[in-house]
Amino acid sequence: SPESFTHANYYLKPKGAGYPLAPKGGLHPIYIRDAASEEEMQKLVQEMNNDHDTYQETSPYADARLKMTDEERDTENKSWRDHLEGVRNAYGYWDFKDNYQEKNGGIERPVVDFEAIGKMKKEKDEGYNILHGEIDKEDFPEGSWQTDDEYVQNLLDEARKLIHRVQEGIYAEYGWAT
């Protein structure tokens, strides 16, 4: 049976044979048909050979950019980067920074060891259910982000700004910029 790199592939099976459970075929779908007459087979081959310009429509997996030249692709990529830069200039971007290392001489922020806490609580049999992942406020190490009020406040402030910027972008897209 003919194989195509730009079209869906058709394979013919003999009458009475079962269909494969999971046909696979690279970028393009595979269709299994019952054995066709010689005339039907020739028509199928002719359709596949004459349809090279519309392969994007015949295969849902084909990307229209595959037919682009390198120059066209570079132009499209530059256009997209320029558009993205324009959006960032108009609405800003996520700009949250954790300054823990700067304030503490390069020391990394402590991280909660949930597994160790879970084992310890299970050994003490304090009614701890490891499936719930519950830990007490005292279990967070000093300096972890969960105990750092400044970190949490800065994170929430930046998140609120992000939400506002997204809303403004949506309003502007619909012509209701504030």
Buried (B, 14 or more C-beta within 10 A) or exposed (E): EEEBEBBBBBBBBEEEEEEEEEEEBEEBBBEBEEEBEEEEBEEBBEEBEEBEEEBBEBBEEBEEEEEEEEEEEEEEEEEEEEEEEEEEEEBBEEEEEBEBEEEEEEEEBBEBEEEEBBEEBEEEEEEBEEEEEBBEEEBBEEBBBBBBEEBEEBBEEBEEBBEEBEEBBEEEEEEEEE
